[in-house]
Every structure is written in structure tokens, then in C-alpha cells.
Amino acid sequence: MIGQRFYIDKYDWQVMVLYEVGSDSADIVIGMLESICKDNKILDSAYESLSNGKPNTGFTYSDYDKRRSFMVIGKTTSVRETINTIVHEANHLKSHIATEFDIDEKGEEVCYLIGSIVGNMYSVFRKFICS
């Protein structure tokens, strides 16, 4: 499991990402999620998702009040699935921020936002896709 933190200045938004998360890390990851999420239904769902060991999955949770998000990228079966999972979860994060700031999902600003998210993540995920 590899962790990354980054900050999106324009929206005063903190992001924590965990990559290559497997079922063996479920308790640790849920402990981290509990620090920002108090909803037992969400915590139970995340735990179930993590502990079943299914590859090519992830989840993103955002605390809108504190402008912070927690993203998990599970273990994947190929480079293609790594990219797919990262883009999928980055899109959830983009949607959470767009919702909070009432950003038009069809406009340019949201495109720059997703570019910023993936650009920040690239410094870490490039290690999984470039060999």
C-alpha cells in the first residue's frame, strides 16, 4: 500500500489517496476512513468492499464540510485496470468538488479540475503504469 496526499489550492481541498490496497489492509484503511467519516453504513460498505479481495475496485469518500477526500485504489490485474480505476475514482472526486462549488459539469472549469486531480496523482501512479 502506497499513500499520497495532495492539496487543490483553488478549492482549498485536501486529498489522501491509497494505492494498491488489498484485503490485508482493510482494518488499517477503515481506521483511516473513520477519522473523517462517521456514517456506519458507508464504513460497513467500504469494509465489505475492501475485505472481499476483489481486484480492480476502489472508493472515494468526501467530507464536504472540511473539504477533504479519501480515495482508495485497490489492487488491479493489469495496467489497463489500474488506469481505469484511477480515472473512475478521480471522476468521483471531481464530481464531489464540482457539487460543493456548483461547477457546471459540462464546462471548462470542471475539465481543468479533473486535469488537476489526475496530474497530482500522476507522480505516484506513473510507477504502476510505466515500466
Buried (B, 14 or more C-beta within 10 A) or exposed (E): BEEBEBEBEEBEBBBBBBBBBBBEBBEEBBEBBEEBBEEEEEBEEBBEBBBEEEEBBBBBBBBEEEBBBBBBBBBBEEEEBBBBBBEBBBBBBBBBBBEBBEBEEEEEEBEEBBEBBBEBBEEBBEEBBEE
